[in-house]
Structure formats: C-alpha cells, structure tokens
Amino acid sequence: MRLYVERMAYGSDAIAHDKDGKTVFVRGAVPGDTVEATLTQDSKTFSRASVESVLEPSPSRVDSPCPYAAICGGCPWSSMSHEAQTEAKRAGVVNALKRIGHFDADRTEELVRTCESPSDPWGYRNKVELAFAQAGARSIIGMHAADEKTVVRVNDCHLLEKRFSKLPKKVSGAVTYLANSHGLTFDRIGIRASRRTGECEVALWTQPGPFPRAQVAKILGDAANLSSVVRVMTKGPKKARKIVGVERLAGHGNWSEVIGEEKMTVSAPSFFQVNTVGAERLVELVVESLGPQEDDEAMDLYSGAGTFTLPLARRSAFVSAVESYGPAVRDLRRNLEQAHIENVDAVGGDAGREFPDTDADIIVVDPPRAGLAEDVVAQLSEQSARRIAYVSCDPATLARDLERFERAGSYRVKSVSPVDLFPQTFHVENVTILERV
C-alpha cells in the first residue's frame, strides 16, 4: 500500500488516507513521507499500517541517534526533526481545542502560542523506568518495547544525560542477576538521576514478602554509584495497585533535585516532572502569568511535592495547597520545612472534597492526565480569583475542561502555551491562563 503521510496523530503513529479516503494510522512514518506500508488492522472506519520502506523521505525526516528507536517505546518521534515535532505538538493542541473543546478555529489559532522547547532534545530526562518480564525461568529487564508487549534490553539511553546514560544497563544487569539467583520478581524498576545534585536513586517496585535486602543493596551498590536504593511494595490488581510500604535499602531513602531557587526532595512513589529544565519553564510561565503580589492569597490544587507551591509561597501572603496522594503530601510538608516556609496550609485529600474555604486571588491547578472533575471546575468557577493557571499534560482533557469553564461563564481562556517537556515523544505540557470575566 502506497501512502502519503499528512500529519502526526496524538500518539506514536502518523496519519494518511488510502485511495478511498479512509484514515490510516501509520507506524514508523513522518509527515511528508511517501511510504510503502503493510496493513496490520482494517476496520470500517479506519486502518492501521506499518512502514515497510520510505519511498520519498520527508524534509522533516532525520536519522535517530538512538540505535533502539525502531524497537524501543521511549522515543517514537525521534525520526522527525525537533522543529517538526514542536510544530506537530502545537497542531495537536489546536486540533483538540477545536474538536473536543468546540473553540472557534480563528480564536484557537490566536490562543495557542508557539510550542516552546526549553531543554535539549536529548539527554533531558531525570527519570526512566525499566520493565520486568520472564521468559521461562529467565528474567528480562529493559525498556518497554514499541509494541507495548515485550521488553528491549539496552546498553544506554539517550534520553538520560550522557553521564547517566549507562545506568539502565548497569541497573538491569544487577537486577537480572538478583532475579535469577534469588527467584525475585518485580513490577518495575525506577531510576532517577540529577545532574544538579548528583543524586541517583533506584526504586524496586515489588509485591510484599521475603526479600534479601542486604544482598540487593550490595549488588546494586557494586553496579552503580547510587545515593539511594528503596523498595516500594504494592498490593492489588495490576492497574489499581496500592502502596503498602516503602523500605530504605541503602543511602538517603529519597532523591533530591533543584528547580529554580528551590531544592526539592521526593520519595520514590511521588510524581516529579521528568524534565527539570522544562519544569522550571512551567514555573516561570505560571508565576509570570499569575503575577502574585505580597498580599495575595494563592491556591494550589494537585500540588504534588510543591513544584508550584514553594515559589508561590515566597511571593504571596498565603497558599492553600491540596494533594490527594499520601507520599506526595508528606514530601510537600518536608519540602516546606526544609525551605523554612510557614505560610502554606498543606492539606491531604481529594481536591473536590477538600476544596479550600477561601477567596483566593490567584490559583494554579496541575491535575493528572484525567483532568479536572466536573465538581472541581464548578467550584473553581465560583471563585473570585483574577486568574487561574491550568497546567495540563493531556490536550484532550484540557480542551474538555476549558469548554466547561467557558460554559460556566466566570472565566475566559486568555492563552494556551504548549511546552515540549518530552522531546522525541508525542507528549506535550500546556500552561493555560484563564481570566475572570
């Protein structure tokens, strides 16, 4: 099947149309390519295909520096120039606002700014996760494959800073030995590494049960220069596992990073942006847009470990911060204590149920991929804050929520700023500013 590739989807695939006009999602293609592709799925409304050969390469096509790009799931857009990636990400945001948020086309083009690229396109990540699989009696540890079913062993990862790029191989070798020699299994293995603090942590996610703690700490310590090794124990179904404990096996038992003026410490289960330089730009955009004053009261919903809470607290009179995830709440309180910040009320609980009983002047929300619950949009719409900064990692749920805000009539979208926190992938962060009508 010969196809001309038109644009990227929100995902790993590109979009083309067959001779009958049916949409075809093409794996391994770049917009502007003419390819020979093999059909892998065919339905009444769309098809899927995989590139067999590139007949006419796009001007945006580049050679990926990663030797695993075709089989590893970590950098699916790496055959496309970084400039083309950012253009495609902005286009994806525009498309979501028009298609899902039902925003007028002309207004959408005015609202959505050029996608920013604050970090280097490679070597930007402070975290990677290794997958664990078993083939008979042997354990396999590596990166998730592009097919999302298998595991790919790698010698290095170009997404990590060069000085840490060999960590996946070192850690996977040590954990493979431990798994095979002690009959251990793992849910996943997390690696965090900071170029600024020099700290490296390995987090082993396992089921509760007997565990050779001293041996694990020694083998991993011999394999790599680690500042922390922890075990995170979980129970329950695979997609809904709950953390039942965290054990420090060696070192600090946590990991630290510097963002702007703040040194933040986070535990292994807590969320933290994987692109430190990109996270700094998010903070700058939020602070610049909200314009906190010394007598302002601020609100930070889904605050996590305090990425936005700390800088807002240094510029405002008081901050009400709400976070539902227990480990992140503890990290937030520790970070506030370490920073000697006392003008924050850090509340643990659901944002809707624990919505602060206050009239905030400025608000920031940074929800998970699912976006804001309808009741949270309703409560925010009743606030008298002059501006709301909505930080989102999913254009679709952002578009849905922005439509809800404008339908409520209290706030109007002023700007949407895409920020490329995840080069070589389809993911994009957005900072949206809403102003009180």
C-alpha positions in Angstrom: 0.0 0.0 0.0 1.5 3.3 -1.1 0.6 6.2 1.2 1.4 9.9 1.5 1.7 10.8 5.2 -0.1 14.0 6.2 0.4 14.7 9.9 1.0 13.1 13.3 -1.7 11.7 15.5 -1.7 12.3 19.2 0.3 9.1 19.7 3.2 7.3 18.0 1.5 7.0 14.7 1.2 9.3 11.7 -2.0 9.8 9.7 -2.5 9.1 6.0 -5.6 8.3 3.8 -5.9 5.4 1.4 -7.3 5.8 -2.2 -10.8 5.5 -0.9 -10.3 8.3 1.7 -10.2 6.0 4.8 -7.9 7.2 7.6 -4.8 5.1 8.0 -2.7 5.3 11.2 0.9 4.6 10.1 3.6 3.3 12.4 7.1 4.5 11.6 6.2 7.4 9.4 6.9 11.1 9.4 4.6 13.8 7.9 5.7 14.5 4.3 6.9 10.9 3.8 5.7 8.8 0.8 5.9 5.2 2.1 5.1 1.6 1.2 3.2 0.2 4.1 1.7 -3.1 5.1 -1.8 -3.2 6.6 -1.9 -4.5 10.1 -5.5 -3.8 11.0 -8.6 -2.9 8.9 -12.0 -1.8 10.1 -14.9 0.1 8.5 -13.8 3.5 9.9 -10.0 3.3 9.9 -7.0 1.1 9.2 -3.6 0.7 10.8 -0.4 0.0 8.8 3.4 -0.3 9.3 6.0 1.2 7.1 7.9 -1.3 5.0 10.0 1.3 3.1 10.3 5.0 2.7 9.9 5.8 -1.0 10.3 9.6 -0.7 11.5 10.9 2.6 10.0 14.0 4.2 12.2 17.0 4.6 11.4 16.6 8.3 12.8 13.0 8.4 16.1 12.6 10.3 18.3 9.7 11.4 17.7 9.0 15.0 20.8 8.9 17.2 19.2 6.1 19.3 20.0 2.6 17.9 16.9 1.3 19.6 14.5 3.9 18.3 12.7 1.4 16.0 12.0 -1.2 18.7 12.0 0.7 22.0 8.9 2.7 23.0 10.8 5.5 24.6 11.4 7.9 21.7 8.7 7.2 19.0 9.1 10.6 17.3 12.9 10.5 17.1 12.9 10.1 13.3 11.4 13.6 13.0 13.3 16.8 13.3 12.8 18.6 16.6 11.3 21.6 14.9 8.8 19.4 13.2 8.0 17.8 16.5 7.1 21.1 18.2 5.0 22.2 15.2 3.1 18.9 15.4 2.6 19.3 19.1 1.1 22.7 18.7 -1.1 21.5 15.9 -2.3 18.7 18.2 -3.3 21.2 20.9 -5.1 23.3 18.3 -6.9 20.3 17.0 -8.0 19.2 20.5 -9.4 22.7 21.3 -11.4 22.8 18.1 -12.6 19.2 18.0 -13.2 18.5 21.7 -13.5 22.0 23.2 -15.5 23.3 20.3 -13.5 26.5 20.2 -13.7 28.7 17.1 -10.9 28.0 14.6 -9.7 31.6 14.3 -9.8 32.1 18.1 -7.9 28.9 18.7 -5.1 29.9 16.4 -4.8 33.2 18.4 -5.0 31.4 21.8 -2.3 28.7 21.2 1.2 30.1 21.2 4.3 28.6 19.6 5.4 25.4 21.3 8.4 26.2 23.5 11.5 24.0 23.7 13.3 24.9 27.0 15.6 21.9 27.2 17.9 20.0 24.9 16.1 17.5 22.7 18.2 14.6 24.0 19.7 13.9 27.5 16.9 15.8 29.2 15.2 13.2 31.4 15.9 12.8 35.1 13.9 9.5 35.3 13.4 6.3 33.3 11.6 3.2 34.2 12.7 -0.4 33.4 10.2 -3.2 32.7 10.4 -6.7 34.0 9.4 -9.8 32.2 10.1 -13.5 32.4 10.9 -15.9 29.6 10.6 -19.4 31.1 13.0 -19.5 34.1 14.9 -16.4 32.9 14.2 -12.8 33.8 14.4 -10.0 31.2 14.8 -6.4 32.3 14.9 -3.4 29.9 12.8 -0.7 28.3 9.2 -1.2 27.2 9.2 -2.1 23.5 7.3 -0.1 20.9 4.7 -2.9 20.7 4.0 -2.4 24.4 4.1 -6.1 25.0 7.8 -7.0 25.1 11.0 -5.8 26.8 14.0 -4.5 25.0 17.5 -4.8 26.5 19.5 -1.6 26.0 23.2 -0.6 26.6 22.4 3.0 27.1 19.5 5.5 27.0 20.0 8.8 25.0 17.1 10.4 26.9 19.1 10.5 30.1 22.0 12.9 30.5 25.2 11.4 29.0 26.9 10.9 32.3 23.9 8.7 33.4 23.1 7.1 30.1 24.7 3.8 31.1 22.7 3.5 34.3 19.9 1.4 32.7 22.4 -1.2 31.6 24.2 -1.3 34.9 20.9 -1.5 36.9 19.2 -4.0 34.7 22.3 -6.3 34.8 22.3 -6.2 38.6 18.6 -6.7 39.0 18.6 -9.5 36.4 21.3 -11.3 38.4 19.3 -10.8 41.6 16.1 -12.0 40.0 17.6 -15.1 38.5 19.7 -16.1 41.6 17.1 -15.4 44.2 13.8 -16.1 42.3 12.7 -12.4 42.7 10.1 -10.7 40.6 9.4 -7.0 40.1 6.6 -4.8 38.9 9.0 -2.3 37.6 12.4 -0.6 38.4 12.6 3.2 38.5 15.8 5.2 38.1 16.1 8.9 39.0 19.3 10.8 38.3 20.0 14.5 38.8 22.8 16.4 37.0 22.4 19.2 39.6 22.6 17.4 42.9 24.5 14.3 41.5 22.0 12.0 43.3 20.9 8.7 41.7 18.1 6.6 43.1 16.9 3.1 42.2 13.4 2.1 43.3 12.4 -1.5 43.1 8.6 -2.0 42.9 7.7 -5.4 44.2 4.9 -7.4 46.0 5.2 -7.7 49.8 7.1 -10.8 51.0 10.5 -12.1 51.9 13.3 -10.0 50.3 17.1 -10.2 50.5 17.5 -6.6 51.5 21.2 -6.6 52.3 22.2 -8.6 49.2 20.1 -6.4 46.9 21.7 -3.2 48.4 25.2 -4.6 48.0 24.7 -5.9 44.4 23.2 -2.6 43.2 25.8 -0.6 45.1 28.6 -2.5 43.4 26.9 -2.0 40.0 26.4 1.8 40.1 27.2 4.8 42.2 23.8 5.3 43.9 22.8 7.7 46.6 19.6 5.8 47.4 18.1 2.3 46.9 14.5 1.8 48.0 11.8 -0.9 47.7 8.3 0.1 47.1 5.8 -2.6 48.0 2.3 -2.7 46.3 -0.8 -4.9 46.5 -3.9 -5.3 44.4 -4.8 -5.7 40.7 -2.1 -4.6 38.2 -3.9 -1.4 37.1 -5.0 -0.4 40.6 -2.2 -1.4 42.9 -1.9 0.4 46.3 1.4 1.2 48.0 1.6 -0.7 51.3 5.1 0.3 52.3 8.5 1.8 51.3 11.7 0.4 52.6 15.1 2.1 52.5 17.6 -0.4 51.5 20.7 1.9 51.2 21.5 5.6 51.2 19.2 8.5 51.7 15.9 6.7 51.0 14.8 9.6 48.8 16.0 11.8 45.8 16.6 15.5 45.5 16.5 17.9 42.6 17.0 21.7 42.2 14.3 23.6 40.3 15.0 27.3 40.1 15.7 28.6 43.6 14.3 25.5 45.3 15.9 22.2 46.3 13.2 19.6 46.5 13.2 16.1 48.0 10.9 13.5 46.7 10.2 9.9 47.7 10.1 7.2 45.0 6.3 6.9 44.8 5.8 10.7 44.3 5.3 12.3 40.9 8.0 14.7 39.8 8.5 16.2 36.3 11.0 14.1 34.3 12.4 17.2 32.6 14.0 19.6 35.2 14.7 22.4 32.7 11.2 22.1 31.3 9.7 22.1 34.8 11.5 25.4 35.5 9.9 26.9 32.4 6.5 25.8 33.6 7.1 27.5 36.9 8.2 30.7 35.2 5.1 30.7 32.9 2.8 30.2 35.9 4.4 32.8 38.1 4.8 35.4 35.3 1.1 34.9 34.2 -0.4 34.9 37.7 1.6 37.9 38.9 1.5 37.1 42.6 1.5 40.1 44.9 2.8 40.3 48.5 -0.8 40.5 49.9 -2.3 37.8 47.6 -3.8 34.6 48.8 -3.0 31.7 46.4 -4.4 28.3 45.9 -2.5 25.2 44.5 -4.7 22.2 43.7 -3.0 18.9 42.9 0.1 20.4 44.4 2.3 17.3 44.4 5.6 17.7 46.3 5.4 21.5 45.9 6.7 22.5 42.4 4.4 25.5 42.3 3.6 25.8 46.0 7.1 26.8 47.0 7.6 29.7 44.5 4.1 31.0 45.1 4.6 30.9 48.8 7.7 33.1 48.5 5.7 35.7 46.5 2.3 35.6 48.2 0.9 36.1 51.7 -0.6 32.6 52.0 -1.0 29.4 49.9 -3.7 26.7 50.3 -2.2 23.6 48.8 -4.3 20.4 48.3 -2.8 17.0 47.2 -4.6 13.6 47.4 -1.6 11.2 47.2 -0.2 10.4 50.6 3.5 10.2 49.7 3.4 13.5 47.8 1.7 15.2 50.8 4.5 14.0 53.1 7.1 15.2 50.5 5.3 18.6 50.3 5.4 19.1 54.0 9.1 18.1 54.2 10.0 20.5 51.4 8.2 23.3 53.1 10.0 22.6 56.3 13.4 22.3 54.6 12.7 25.7 52.8 11.6 27.3 56.1 8.3 28.3 54.5 5.5 28.7 57.0 2.7 30.5 55.1 1.3 27.3 53.5 -1.6 25.1 54.6 -0.8 21.7 53.1 -4.0 19.6 53.0 -4.1 15.9 52.1 -7.2 14.8 50.3 -9.3 15.0 47.1 -9.4 18.4 45.5 -13.1 18.4 45.3 -13.8 17.3 48.8 -11.0 19.3 50.4 -11.5 22.4 48.3 -10.1 25.4 50.3 -12.8 27.5 52.0 -11.1 30.8 51.0 -11.4 33.5 48.4 -8.1 33.1 46.5 -6.6 35.9 44.4 -4.7 33.5 42.1 -5.0 29.8 41.5 -2.9 27.1 39.9 -4.2 23.6 39.1 -2.0 20.8 37.9 -4.2 17.7 37.7 -3.3 14.2 36.5 -3.9 13.1 32.9 -7.6 12.6 33.6 -8.0 16.4 34.1 -10.4 18.2 36.4 -13.6 16.6 37.8 -16.7 18.5 36.9 -17.3 19.5 40.5 -13.8 21.0 40.8 -14.5 23.1 37.6 -17.8 24.2 39.2 -16.1 25.2 42.5 -13.3 27.0 40.7 -15.8 28.9 38.6 -17.4 30.2 41.8 -14.0 31.7 42.9 -13.3 35.4 42.6 -9.6 34.9 41.7 -8.4 37.2 39.0 -6.5 34.4 37.2 -6.3 30.6 37.1 -3.2 28.8 35.6 -4.2 25.4 34.4 -1.1 23.1 33.8 -2.1 20.0 31.8 -0.3 17.0 30.3 -3.3 16.0 28.1 -4.7 18.2 25.3 -7.9 16.2 25.2 -8.9 16.6 28.8 -7.6 20.2 28.8 -9.9 21.0 25.9 -12.9 19.4 27.6 -12.3 21.3 30.9 -11.7 24.7 29.1 -15.1 24.3 27.4 -16.6 23.7 30.8 -15.0 26.8 32.3 -16.3 29.0 29.5 -19.7 27.4 29.6 -19.9 28.3 33.3 -19.3 31.9 32.3 -17.0 33.1 35.1 -13.6 32.6 33.3 -12.4 33.0 29.8 -9.3 31.5 28.2 -6.6 34.1 27.6 -3.7 32.0 26.3 -2.5 28.4 25.9 1.3 27.8 26.0 2.5 24.4 24.8 5.9 23.4 26.3 7.8 20.5 25.0 8.8 18.7 28.2 9.1 15.4 26.3 11.1 15.7 23.1 11.2 12.6 20.9 7.6 11.7 22.1 4.1 12.9 21.3 3.5 14.2 24.8 3.2 17.9 25.4 2.6 20.0 28.5 0.4 23.1 28.4 0.0 26.2 30.6 -3.3 27.8 30.1 -4.3 31.1 31.6 -7.9 31.9 32.4 -9.0 35.3 33.4 -12.0 36.3 35.4 -14.8 37.7 33.2 
